[in-house]
Amino acid sequence: MPRAPARKIGYAAGPMSLARTLSTDPLVQSFSKLSSCNVSDALDRLHVNGAPHRILPLWPGCPKIAGRAATLKLVDHGSQSPVQGTMQAIAVAKPGEVMIVDHHGRMDVNSWGGIATFAALKRGMAGVIIDGVTRDVDEIRAMEFPTYGKGVIQQSIRNRCAFAGHGISVQLGHAVVRPGDLVLADENGVVVVPQERIEEVLAIAQECANAEERLRNWISQGVDPLEAHQRVKYEQLTGRYAG
């Protein structure tokens, strides 16, 4: 299915006007209405490994993001500059995409920062998800660029790691992310949906969300909570307890 064009949301940052771009792809928009918990439940049912742990929003109120993945890999040692590699990855990203930074969870070396954010925002990217840490979180928050990761650091990325490629298969924790896969991040965490299973995961995630809404409605009407859970077959929604 061809991707729909992206929709821009403008921001003023200093003398320049920047735009974080939201995808107008109907599938991405449908996922953006769901919680990462709903999507995680769907992945559970399908036995898809797509729920990395401990990657969270880096400030209260950090915006939710949904979009197709662009990828960047950093490693401990190598000859290629991580700064130049990051700029290369941003330069070829499409508006509305989410940068995925695989730094294999390193907490002692920076993976992103304010200048990378400025360049990504100028490019029209929708956000960044980092298996690692970032600095300049005050600048990033001021630019309202959704940023998810494992923490914050003050030191520079320069001369502390190396660039290993972009537009390649990477990992967020134990979850594989390929260019074009769909990613969703909110205050509950991050989920990764393989591109060939997007519609299947969406249908099940919507089913889970609707079941939880019915559950809340019944409880609000005075139905015994245990009976309400049994009505929606709550424990079977993920397929883990199906008989």
Protein Blocks (a to p, Z undefined) as FASTA:
>chain_A
ZZdddddddddehjbccdddddfbfklmmmmmpcfklmmmmmmmnopafbdghiacfbeh
iacdddddddddddfbdjbdfklmmmmmmmmpcehiacdddeehpakbcfbdfklmmmmm
mnopabdcdedddehklmmmmnopacddfbdcfbdfehpaccebehiacdehjbccdehi
acdddfkbccdddfklmmmmmmmmmmmmmmmmmmmmmmmnopafklmmmmnommlmnopm
cZZ
